[in-house]
Structures are given as structure tokens and as C-alpha cells.
Amino acid sequence: MSTKTILVTGASGLLGSNFSLGAISRGFSVVAQCNDLHLNFPGTPCHVGDLTDISYASELIDKIKPAWVVHLAALTNVDWCEGHLEATHRVNAMIAGRLAALAYGVGSRFVYMSTDAVFAGDSATGYREEELPRPVNVYARSKLAGEKDVLQSHPEALVVRSNIYGWNLQNKTSLSEWILGKLAGGETVFGFTDCVFAPLLVNDLSNLIMDAMQANLHGLYHIATADACSKYEFARLIAKEFGYSGDLIRPVLMANMRLDAPRPRNTYLRADKLVDALRCRLPLMAEGIRRFRELRENGWVQQLKKCGGQP
Ligand SMILES: NC(=O)c1ccc[n+]([C@@H]2O[C@H](COP(=O)([O-])OP(=O)(O)OC[C@H]3O[C@@H](n4cnc5c(N)ncnc54)[C@H](OP(=O)(O)O)[C@@H]3O)[C@@H](O)[C@H]2O)c1
């Protein structure tokens, strides 16, 4: 086992693809794992398969015996999850716990990615790790169950709660890409003013996760921006950074929307525990959004898409 090999599950996903490319550029040896796309990250093997097939997952971890398993595969469509309780729990909780146990068995460290949505969203000051989670939908309950299963199965696991945006390798749209797409088409963007969060650019989050891994942190950590804002303000920051008129962004209340899954309102995470442990500085929202634009200008999006087999 190389001390620097990381097995990344969900490597075709928003976080997984950016994490994998970022880890390669930091000198880690990455083994990518995903459901059905054959990925071609530079110099990186890719294993394709369904992680709910536990013998496949077991053989994979046993064969690679990586220094780290960074488990980013999950079912993430919150409205779909609301109608598919069993499948959601199987992938987001049961598989996470099984993988953590398998990793522990071969001496691999483990990272599990969780969400700010484990909280009810009724805090005005943001949530720290010691606060009681109270998830309000199926997706968030499955992620919280995953946290518990992972920490029970692997005493040295690192569990990260966050919220993310960035560039996708696949033809999917993150919140930031959706906002940009609307603005580019001259369409109005309706932004929630009653929903406050502290999302990180996936590339900033990836770097902080790797810093935490290298510092041997384990247990539960929140990772977020230093400041928080409403989804309405987030959309306005994106418009400003990309040179679109802020008039295209209109305020609306999430409370007035009909969504399949209930959503928590304020899920602003406080990441002081991470700052103390790493002695690091958290990015501000506007800094992340500036880097989001710079990544497109510097060819990062093309590089990502190529790894997914797109021209
Ligand atoms: N997106 C957010 O805003 C957000 C916020 C907080 C936390 N998170 C957490 O962050 C992590 C990454 O999220 P993301 O947005 O990057 O997710 P994503 O883009 O939806 O990617 C999820 C990945 O999981 C894979 N996957 C799903 N089921 C699988 C299975 N049975 N076997 C193998 N692979 C499977 C998917 O592969 P296919 O595409 O091939 O099916 C995909 O590569 C997740 O744990 C998520 O819960 C996300």
C-alpha cells in the first residue's frame, strides 16, 4: 500500500471529480471509482461498478488497500430521495458504514462526506459540531445515519459536513452553474432570501479535506466559508463576478415554494474547530466565487470534461 494512494468513490460526481484532479496535482496517487462512466484522469486507474454490490466493494478495497478511502459516492437528488427511502438509506448510510468497516479491516483511513442539511435550519447564528442534528427530509436523515454508521465502523474516520458548488465533469448543473446558465440566457433567477448557507467551492473544500487528511484529523468537522449569505445574495455575487446585471436576480421566499422534500432554512455551518486544528484561514464567499470564474478562464472545466470522455 502506498502511503499516498487515495481511493475516491463517486469520482464522476461534482466533488469527486474536482477532488480527484486536485489530489493528483498535489502529488497523491488516485484510484477513481464510479458507477458507470469510465473516467480518464491523468495516470489514474478507474474502477467502474455499483457499490451496493458489497462483494464488488469488498474485492476493490482488498485489492487496492489504499492509504485512504475518500467516500464521495451518494444519492444526492434531495427531491428524488424523498420518494425512495429504502434506496437512499442503502446507498447513503448502509454502504458508507460497510465501506468504512472494510477500510478499517485493511488498515485504510476513511473520509465520509456529509451535509449541512442534517440540521433543522432554525439557528440564526450557525451550527457547530456539538449542536444536535435534526434532519427534515429523507436525504438528510440518510446522511446522518451514514455519519453514525461510519464512526461506529471506523474509529479513525473523518466525517466532513459541508455545502458545495462548482464545475461538473458530467452534464449536470450545480447551483452555481444553474444560476450562470440562466444569467447567460438573459433569464430571471429567483433567489431564496429566507435560506442562508455557507457553501464552499468544491476545489477549496477538496484542499481543506486533503489538509485535514495530512494532519491526521479524525472525528466530525464542519467545513464552510468564513461568511454566510442567503441563496439570493449568492446569486447576486455570481452575477457581479461574471459581469451580469444584478437586476436579473429577484428575491423570493423558499417558504412559498412547493418542493417534494422539505428543506431546512438556515444551514450555515461554523468551522472554528477546523480552523483551530489546522490553523488555517477559511475562504470568504466572494473569494470562492472569484476562483470559480478563474477556473473556467484557466481551462479547468475543459480539463474536467476531458476526464469524463467529453471533447
Ligand atoms: N451537492 C451538494 O450540494 C452537497 C452538499 C453537501 C454534501 N454533499 C455530499 O457530498 C458528496 C458528493 O456530492 P456531489 O454533489 O459531488 O454528488 P454527485 O455529483 O451527485 O455525485 C455522486 C456520485 O456518486 C456516484 N454513485 C451514486 N450511487 C452509486 C452507487 N450505487 N455505486 C457507485 N457510485 C454511485 C455517482 O455516480 P453516477 O453519476 O455514475 O451514478 C456520482 O459519481 C455526497 O456525499 C453528498 O451527499 C453534497
Ligand as a Chemical Component Dictionary entry (heavy atoms), coordinates in Angstrom:
data_LIG
# 
_chem_comp.id                   LIG 
_chem_comp.type                 NON-POLYMER 
_chem_comp.pdbx_formal_charge   0 
_chem_comp.three_letter_code    LIG 
# 
loop_
_chem_comp_atom.comp_id 
_chem_comp_atom.atom_id 
_chem_comp_atom.alt_atom_id 
_chem_comp_atom.type_symbol 
_chem_comp_atom.charge 
_chem_comp_atom.model_Cartn_x 
_chem_comp_atom.model_Cartn_y 
_chem_comp_atom.model_Cartn_z 
_chem_comp_atom.pdbx_ordinal 
LIG N1  N1  N 0  -24.081 18.715 -3.883  1  
LIG C1  C1  C 0  -24.214 19.313 -2.700  2  
LIG O1  O1  O 0  -24.674 20.471 -2.627  3  
LIG C2  C2  C 0  -23.771 18.610 -1.446  4  
LIG C3  C3  C 0  -23.900 19.312 -0.223  5  
LIG C4  C4  C 0  -23.455 18.704 0.947   6  
LIG C5  C5  C 0  -22.929 17.431 0.904   7  
LIG N2  N2  N 1  -22.853 16.746 -0.276  8  
LIG C6  C6  C 0  -22.293 15.394 -0.251  9  
LIG O2  O2  O 0  -21.056 15.443 -0.969  10 
LIG C7  C7  C 0  -20.822 14.187 -1.615  11 
LIG C8  C8  C 0  -20.587 14.440 -3.084  12 
LIG O3  O3  O 0  -21.726 15.106 -3.616  13 
LIG P1  P1  P 0  -21.802 15.516 -5.151  14 
LIG O4  O4  O 0  -22.708 16.680 -5.278  15 
LIG O5  O5  O -1 -20.440 15.555 -5.711  16 
LIG O6  O6  O 0  -22.591 14.258 -5.728  17 
LIG P2  P2  P 0  -22.922 13.881 -7.240  18 
LIG O7  O7  O 0  -22.368 14.892 -8.175  19 
LIG O8  O8  O 0  -24.367 13.539 -7.296  20 
LIG O9  O9  O 0  -22.080 12.547 -7.424  21 
LIG C9  C9  C 0  -22.386 11.403 -6.703  22 
LIG C10 C10 C 0  -21.540 10.260 -7.233  23 
LIG O10 O10 O 0  -21.930 9.054  -6.569  24 
LIG C11 C11 C 0  -21.985 8.032  -7.542  25 
LIG N3  N3  N 0  -22.877 6.969  -7.102  26 
LIG C12 C12 C 0  -24.172 7.079  -6.726  27 
LIG N4  N4  N 0  -24.660 5.853  -6.415  28 
LIG C13 C13 C 0  -23.634 4.979  -6.574  29 
LIG C14 C14 C 0  -23.511 3.573  -6.422  30 
LIG N5  N5  N 0  -24.536 2.812  -6.020  31 
LIG N6  N6  N 0  -22.317 2.996  -6.687  32 
LIG C15 C15 C 0  -21.265 3.749  -7.100  33 
LIG N7  N7  N 0  -21.323 5.077  -7.273  34 
LIG C16 C16 C 0  -22.504 5.689  -7.008  35 
LIG C17 C17 C 0  -22.471 8.747  -8.787  36 
LIG O11 O11 O 0  -22.188 8.005  -9.941  37 
LIG P3  P3  P 0  -23.165 8.113  -11.245 38 
LIG O12 O12 O 0  -23.300 9.584  -11.526 39 
LIG O13 O13 O 0  -22.428 7.378  -12.280 40 
LIG O14 O14 O 0  -24.444 7.476  -10.815 41 
LIG C18 C18 C 0  -21.660 10.029 -8.725  42 
LIG O15 O15 O 0  -20.359 9.832  -9.208  43 
LIG C19 C19 C 0  -22.062 13.334 -1.312  44 
LIG O16 O16 O 0  -21.775 12.522 -0.203  45 
LIG C20 C20 C 0  -23.128 14.349 -0.946  46 
LIG O17 O17 O 0  -24.094 13.778 -0.080  47 
LIG C21 C21 C 0  -23.253 17.320 -1.452  48 
# 
loop_
_chem_comp_bond.comp_id 
_chem_comp_bond.atom_id_1 
_chem_comp_bond.atom_id_2 
_chem_comp_bond.value_order 
_chem_comp_bond.pdbx_ordinal 
LIG N1  C1  SING 1  
LIG C1  O1  DOUB 2  
LIG C1  C2  SING 3  
LIG C2  C3  SING 4  
LIG C2  C21 DOUB 5  
LIG C3  C4  DOUB 6  
LIG C4  C5  SING 7  
LIG C5  N2  DOUB 8  
LIG N2  C6  SING 9  
LIG N2  C21 SING 10 
LIG C6  O2  SING 11 
LIG C6  C20 SING 12 
LIG O2  C7  SING 13 
LIG C7  C8  SING 14 
LIG C7  C19 SING 15 
LIG C8  O3  SING 16 
LIG O3  P1  SING 17 
LIG P1  O4  DOUB 18 
LIG P1  O5  SING 19 
LIG P1  O6  SING 20 
LIG O6  P2  SING 21 
LIG P2  O7  DOUB 22 
LIG P2  O8  SING 23 
LIG P2  O9  SING 24 
LIG O9  C9  SING 25 
LIG C9  C10 SING 26 
LIG C10 O10 SING 27 
LIG C10 C18 SING 28 
LIG O10 C11 SING 29 
LIG C11 N3  SING 30 
LIG C11 C17 SING 31 
LIG N3  C12 SING 32 
LIG N3  C16 SING 33 
LIG C12 N4  DOUB 34 
LIG N4  C13 SING 35 
LIG C13 C14 SING 36 
LIG C13 C16 DOUB 37 
LIG C14 N5  SING 38 
LIG C14 N6  DOUB 39 
LIG N6  C15 SING 40 
LIG C15 N7  DOUB 41 
LIG N7  C16 SING 42 
LIG C17 O11 SING 43 
LIG C17 C18 SING 44 
LIG O11 P3  SING 45 
LIG P3  O12 DOUB 46 
LIG P3  O13 SING 47 
LIG P3  O14 SING 48 
LIG C18 O15 SING 49 
LIG C19 O16 SING 50 
LIG C19 C20 SING 51 
LIG C20 O17 SING 52 
# 
